[in-house]
Amino acid sequence: MSMKALLLISTIGGGLDGGYEVEMPSMTECLDARVAVMEQMKDAKTLCVPAVAETDKMEKFFGIFMEIVERMREMENERLNAEANR
């Protein structure tokens, strides 16, 4: 599975009004596009960074949330068992 990437582009002295960002299907394609941009715009500053899809962020968040819920459930069961064994 390839990692998606963001290509961030900015120029000094106009042209792109501060910056531009494009989601790329892979880091390799991003790096290739970065070279093409730099060949066309010598004053451009470019950067490829790993991109995380919103669904991935939400999936990770809910995974952590469910782990917390499960741990709370385990703690409650432990407490109930301790009270029952008194």
TAURHU-V448018 format. One record per pair of residues at least 24 apart in sequence whose C-alpha atoms are under 7 Angstrom apart, sorted by the first residue. I is the first residue (numbers start at 0). GAP is how many residues later the second one is. D is the distance in Angstrom with one decimal. If there is no record, write none. Layout:
I|GAP|D  I|GAP|D
//
This chain:
1|24|5.7  2|24|6.2  2|47|6.8  3|46|6.1  3|47|5.3  4|25|6.4  4|43|6.3  4|44|5.4  4|45|4.3  4|46|4.5  5|42|5.6  5|43|5.3  5|44|6.2  5|45|5.6  6|39|6.9  6|40|5.8  6|41|4.7  6|42|6.7  7|38|5.5  7|39|5.1  7|40|6.3  8|35|6.6  8|36|5.7  8|37|4.6  8|38|6.7  9|34|5.6  9|35|5.2  9|36|6.5  10|32|5.9  10|33|4.4  10|34|6.0  11|31|6.5  11|32|7.0
//
